[in-house]
Amino acid sequence: MRKTQFSVLAAAAVFGTISLASCNKETESQPSQLEQTQDAKAELAYPNQTGQAKQGEFSGQPITYQEINGDKVYEGDILLTTEQVAASEGQNRPGSAGRTSGRWPSAIVYYTIDAALPSQNRVTDAIAHWQANSPVRFIKRTTQSNYVTFRVGSGCSSNIGMIGGRQYINLASGCTTGNTIHEIGHALGLFHEQTRNDRDTYVNILTQNIQAGYEGNFTKYSAQGYGGTDYGVLDFGSIMMYGSFSFSSNGQPTITKKDGSTFNIQRTGLSAGDKSGIDAMY
């Protein structure tokens, strides 16, 4: 395989977990100017809601997630299924976990858009952006059993990877095209950039400024038991990266560069590093 500037995290799951690399080049087929002027914030499945913190397993490794309205919410906007999560006590790990989750076969994602979803151009524009910048193809679902439905949600959220059967990308009215591109990234199997194993080389995590209940959003994979190797450097421009003030409890930064400087969240489009990582993954 050719060398690329990306970070691959082998997370003991069937699907690849890619934390993508640094590049400041302009993205291609960028969404509208509105995306570049928005006050972008880190995505949340349930804004202004917190749930009970629970311990479980994901891909055979211990994790902490929040249970909100019956959903298992991981890293703020990732929805884990019961089959993906096994309780740390009192349950056996489901036999199907880690087998149905993964990459989309032949890099084809079948999808539908719920008729009740407003501003459906957010979805079609996001899909067009992914198709212009990656090998992934999106085809409207007819009778396929594995597919994504874009629907109205309380916030911006998605399952991680292909989980088997029907799965959802949930979009509240405030979720933009850029947020939709981000959530599609999760559906393809991508986690957040700031959870790389090597992130401490590039950033400071200021835990004292993180909102209570969201500390797990900043936990690197190695701290949760994941093995893997990071390649390239952390991508501050990745669409999967949090900004300096994401999940701040007091207006102070939660992430800074090693020199103490802050940086903006980017929800305009895929970075060159994002493209390289997806190209290697699919």
C-alpha positions as CSV (number, residue, x, y, z in Angstrom):
1,M,0.0,0.0,0.0
2,R,1.3,3.4,-0.9
3,K,2.4,5.7,1.9
4,T,-0.3,8.2,2.9
5,Q,-0.5,10.9,5.5
6,F,-3.1,9.4,7.8
7,S,-3.5,7.7,11.1
8,V,-4.9,4.2,11.2
9,L,-6.1,2.9,14.6
10,A,-6.6,-0.8,14.6
11,A,-9.3,-0.9,17.3
12,A,-9.9,-4.6,17.4
13,A,-13.0,-4.1,15.3
14,V,-13.7,-5.4,11.8
15,F,-13.9,-1.9,10.4
16,G,-10.9,0.4,10.1
17,T,-10.8,3.3,12.5
18,I,-9.0,6.1,10.8
19,S,-7.8,9.3,12.5
20,L,-6.8,11.5,9.6
21,A,-3.7,13.5,8.9
22,S,-2.6,17.0,8.7
23,C,-3.0,19.2,5.6
24,N,-4.0,22.8,5.2
25,K,-4.7,22.7,1.4
26,E,-8.1,23.9,0.2
27,T,-10.8,21.3,-0.1
28,E,-12.4,20.5,-3.4
29,S,-16.2,20.8,-4.2
30,Q,-16.7,22.8,-1.0
31,P,-20.2,23.4,0.3
32,S,-21.8,26.9,0.2
33,Q,-20.4,30.1,1.7
34,L,-22.9,29.6,4.5
35,E,-20.7,26.7,5.8
36,Q,-17.7,29.0,6.0
37,T,-19.5,31.6,8.1
38,Q,-21.4,29.4,10.5
39,D,-20.6,29.3,14.2
40,A,-19.6,25.6,14.0
41,K,-19.8,23.6,17.2
42,A,-19.0,20.0,18.0
43,E,-21.8,17.7,17.1
44,L,-24.1,16.3,19.8
45,A,-26.8,13.7,19.6
46,Y,-28.8,15.4,22.4
47,P,-27.8,19.1,22.9
48,N,-28.2,20.4,26.4
49,Q,-28.9,16.9,27.7
50,T,-26.6,14.6,29.7
51,G,-27.3,11.0,30.7
52,Q,-26.2,8.4,33.1
53,A,-22.5,7.4,32.5
54,K,-22.2,3.7,32.0
55,Q,-19.3,1.3,31.6
56,G,-19.4,-1.2,28.8
57,E,-17.4,-2.8,26.0
58,F,-16.9,-1.9,22.4
59,S,-15.0,-4.2,20.1
60,G,-13.9,-6.1,23.2
61,Q,-12.5,-3.1,24.9
62,P,-13.8,-1.1,28.0
63,I,-15.5,2.2,27.3
64,T,-17.6,4.8,29.0
65,Y,-20.7,6.1,27.3
66,Q,-23.9,8.0,28.2
67,E,-27.3,6.6,28.1
68,I,-29.7,9.3,26.9
69,N,-33.3,8.6,25.9
70,G,-32.5,5.0,25.5
71,D,-29.6,5.6,23.2
72,K,-26.0,4.7,24.0
73,V,-24.1,7.9,23.1
74,Y,-20.3,7.8,22.7
75,E,-18.1,10.8,22.0
76,G,-21.1,13.1,21.9
77,D,-22.6,12.1,18.6
78,I,-21.8,8.4,18.0
79,L,-24.7,6.1,18.7
80,L,-23.7,2.6,19.6
81,T,-26.1,-0.4,19.2
82,T,-26.8,-2.9,21.9
83,E,-24.9,-5.4,19.8
84,Q,-21.9,-3.2,19.8
85,V,-21.9,-2.6,23.5
86,A,-21.8,-5.3,26.1
87,A,-22.4,-4.3,29.8
88,S,-19.4,-4.8,32.0
89,E,-21.4,-6.8,34.4
90,G,-24.3,-9.3,34.2
91,Q,-24.2,-9.9,30.4
92,N,-22.3,-11.9,27.9
93,R,-20.9,-10.1,24.9
94,P,-23.3,-10.7,22.0
95,G,-21.8,-13.1,19.5
96,S,-22.7,-10.8,16.5
97,A,-20.8,-7.8,17.9
98,G,-17.8,-6.8,15.8
99,R,-18.9,-8.8,12.8
100,T,-21.7,-6.8,11.3
101,S,-20.0,-3.5,12.1
102,G,-17.6,-2.3,9.5
103,R,-16.8,-0.9,6.2
104,W,-19.5,-0.7,3.5
105,P,-18.9,-3.5,0.9
106,S,-17.5,-2.2,-2.4
107,A,-17.5,1.3,-0.9
108,I,-21.2,1.7,-1.7
109,V,-23.6,3.3,0.8
110,Y,-27.3,2.8,0.1
111,Y,-29.5,5.5,1.5
112,T,-32.9,7.0,1.9
113,I,-34.0,10.5,3.0
114,D,-37.0,10.7,5.3
115,A,-39.7,12.8,3.7
116,A,-40.1,14.8,6.9
117,L,-36.5,16.0,6.9
118,P,-36.4,19.7,6.1
119,S,-33.7,21.3,4.0
120,Q,-32.8,18.1,2.3
121,N,-30.1,19.9,0.2
122,R,-27.9,19.5,3.4
123,V,-27.9,15.7,2.6
124,T,-27.6,15.9,-1.1
125,D,-24.8,18.5,-0.9
126,A,-22.9,16.5,1.7
127,I,-23.3,13.3,-0.5
128,A,-22.1,15.2,-3.5
129,H,-19.0,16.4,-1.5
130,W,-18.1,12.9,-0.4
131,Q,-18.5,11.6,-3.9
132,A,-16.3,14.3,-5.4
133,N,-13.6,13.7,-2.8
134,S,-13.6,10.0,-2.1
135,P,-14.1,6.5,-3.7
136,V,-17.3,6.1,-1.7
137,R,-20.5,6.0,-3.8
138,F,-24.0,6.7,-2.5
139,I,-26.9,5.0,-4.2
140,K,-30.6,5.5,-3.4
141,R,-31.9,2.3,-1.7
142,T,-34.4,0.1,-3.4
143,T,-34.5,-3.3,-1.7
144,Q,-31.0,-3.5,-0.1
145,S,-31.1,-4.7,3.5
146,N,-28.1,-2.5,4.7
147,Y,-28.7,1.2,4.3
148,V,-28.7,4.6,6.0
149,T,-31.8,6.8,6.5
150,F,-31.3,10.5,7.0
151,R,-34.0,11.7,9.3
152,V,-35.0,14.5,11.8
153,G,-33.1,14.2,15.1
154,S,-32.7,16.1,18.4
155,G,-29.1,16.9,17.3
156,C,-26.5,15.7,14.9
157,S,-25.6,12.0,15.3
158,S,-24.8,8.7,13.6
159,N,-24.0,5.1,14.1
160,I,-20.3,4.1,13.6
161,G,-19.6,2.1,10.5
162,M,-22.1,-0.2,8.8
163,I,-24.0,-1.9,11.6
164,G,-26.2,-4.1,9.5
165,G,-29.8,-3.5,8.6
166,R,-31.3,0.0,8.6
167,Q,-29.3,2.7,10.4
168,Y,-29.7,6.4,10.9
169,I,-28.0,9.8,10.5
170,N,-30.0,12.2,12.6
171,L,-30.1,15.9,11.8
172,A,-31.7,18.6,13.8
173,S,-32.6,21.9,12.0
174,G,-29.3,23.4,13.1
175,C,-27.2,20.7,11.5
176,T,-25.5,22.1,8.5
177,T,-24.1,20.5,5.4
178,G,-20.7,20.5,7.1
179,N,-22.2,18.7,10.1
180,T,-23.8,16.2,7.7
181,I,-20.4,15.5,6.1
182,H,-19.0,14.9,9.6
183,E,-21.8,12.4,10.5
184,I,-21.4,10.6,7.2
185,G,-17.7,10.2,8.2
186,H,-18.9,8.3,11.3
187,A,-21.2,6.1,9.3
188,L,-18.2,5.2,7.1
189,G,-16.3,4.2,10.3
190,L,-14.4,7.3,11.3
191,F,-13.9,8.4,14.9
192,H,-12.8,11.8,16.1
193,E,-9.3,13.1,15.4
194,Q,-8.5,14.2,18.9
195,T,-8.7,10.7,20.2
196,R,-5.6,9.5,18.4
197,N,-3.1,7.6,20.5
198,D,-0.4,10.1,19.7
199,R,-2.4,13.2,20.2
200,D,-0.5,14.3,23.3
201,T,2.5,15.0,21.0
202,Y,0.4,17.7,19.3
203,V,-2.2,19.0,21.7
204,N,-2.9,19.7,25.4
205,I,-6.3,18.5,26.7
206,L,-7.5,20.9,29.5
207,T,-9.7,18.6,31.4
208,Q,-10.6,21.2,34.0
209,N,-12.5,23.1,31.3
210,I,-14.5,20.2,29.9
211,Q,-18.3,20.0,30.6
212,A,-19.1,17.4,33.2
213,G,-20.1,14.1,31.5
214,Y,-18.2,14.8,28.3
215,E,-14.7,13.9,29.5
216,G,-14.9,10.7,27.5
217,N,-15.1,12.7,24.3
218,F,-11.4,13.5,24.8
219,T,-10.1,10.1,25.8
220,K,-7.5,8.7,23.5
221,Y,-7.8,5.2,22.2
222,S,-4.8,3.8,24.1
223,A,-6.4,4.9,27.4
224,Q,-9.5,2.8,26.6
225,G,-7.5,-0.3,25.8
226,Y,-7.2,0.1,22.0
227,G,-4.1,-1.0,20.2
228,G,-2.8,0.6,17.0
229,T,-0.2,2.7,15.3
230,D,-0.6,6.4,14.3
231,Y,0.9,7.5,11.0
232,G,1.5,11.1,9.9
233,V,0.6,14.0,12.2
234,L,-2.6,15.1,13.9
235,D,-4.8,16.9,11.4
236,F,-6.1,20.2,12.9
237,G,-8.0,20.7,9.6
238,S,-9.8,17.4,9.6
239,I,-13.6,17.6,9.5
240,M,-13.5,14.9,12.3
241,M,-11.5,17.2,14.6
242,Y,-13.0,19.2,17.6
243,G,-12.1,22.9,18.0
244,S,-10.3,24.5,20.9
245,F,-13.6,25.4,22.7
246,S,-15.6,22.3,22.0
247,F,-17.5,21.1,25.1
248,S,-16.1,24.0,27.2
249,S,-17.8,24.5,30.6
250,N,-16.5,27.9,31.2
251,G,-15.5,29.6,27.9
252,Q,-12.0,28.5,28.3
253,P,-10.3,26.1,25.8
254,T,-10.6,22.4,26.1
255,I,-7.9,21.7,23.5
256,T,-4.9,23.8,22.6
257,K,-1.8,23.3,20.5
258,K,1.4,22.4,22.4
259,D,2.4,26.1,22.4
260,G,-0.9,27.0,24.1
261,S,-2.5,28.6,21.0
262,T,-6.1,27.8,20.0
263,F,-7.5,26.8,16.7
264,N,-11.0,26.8,15.0
265,I,-13.2,23.8,14.3
266,Q,-13.5,23.1,10.6
267,R,-16.8,22.0,9.2
268,T,-16.4,23.2,5.6
269,G,-15.4,20.0,3.9
270,L,-12.9,17.1,3.8
271,S,-9.3,18.0,4.3
272,A,-6.6,16.5,2.0
273,G,-5.7,14.3,4.9
274,D,-9.3,13.1,5.3
275,K,-9.3,12.3,1.6
276,S,-6.1,10.3,1.9
277,G,-7.4,8.3,4.8
278,I,-10.7,7.4,3.2
279,D,-8.9,6.5,0.0
280,A,-6.7,4.0,2.0
281,M,-9.7,2.7,4.0
282,Y,-11.9,2.1,1.0
